[in-house]
Amino acid sequence: MGIVDTAKRQLRALQDRTIPQRVVFHHVPKCGGTSAGRALRKRYLLSQATVKPEESFRAFEMFTGRTDRQAMLVDVLDLREQMMLYLLADDVRCVSLHVRFSAAAHAAFSDRYKFVTLLRDPVARFISHYDWSYQRPSAFGRIDEPLDAFLETDRARSLGATYGEYFSGLPVGADFASAEAVEAAIANLGKLDVVGRLDELAGFEADLRTALGVRIKLGHENRKGAARPAHKTEITPDQRARIQALCAPDIAIWTRVTGQAL
């Protein structure tokens, strides 16, 4: 056996001793997942990977030659799911990425991997997403409209159904705000091993320790320096009511899954 093969075998033995439990972290945008994903990958340093959202979008753009950015924001999720399946097939122990619930991944790998996610109050998540994306030059998902104009767009309606999009398992082009999507998302979230809440990180850390057998300490990555949003929107009562109406599908999912009413 050559030196490279010997080193690979020794690394695999070390991984089996120190990080036997494999994990997939479904990172839903603006739900605190940057901190959670990085904390997990640090703990799984010997075998971890992510798929960066900006870089995967640019790769998708280059491969397809498309310019319809709004539709591409949805279609790129297929590429990320395929990349996740590759990483799981390669036995990477910790995979963290913006990815939808994958029935194929869960069916093939749930005997070896724990599937986890972190959710946030949908209204707070919507506002955070808007602030982060508003006129941010480098963002592939940049939002250019002022809030009142944005709330009238199809993209705002899609943003209010983010949990339906990420967890329903319905195909691209489905109505992720529909009752079907809400019920499917609730069912699929029930299949995950850990579903945490951003407002209850201590409980999420404890559940991760139980599921994974390792201690994970969560920080606050996006509160630091340049990661801080460049825009802070003052939300009027009327705007908040409109956002709540847009987020009705995700609020239904949040309430049923977490037991927390808004």
Disulfide bonds with the S-S distance in Angstrom:
none
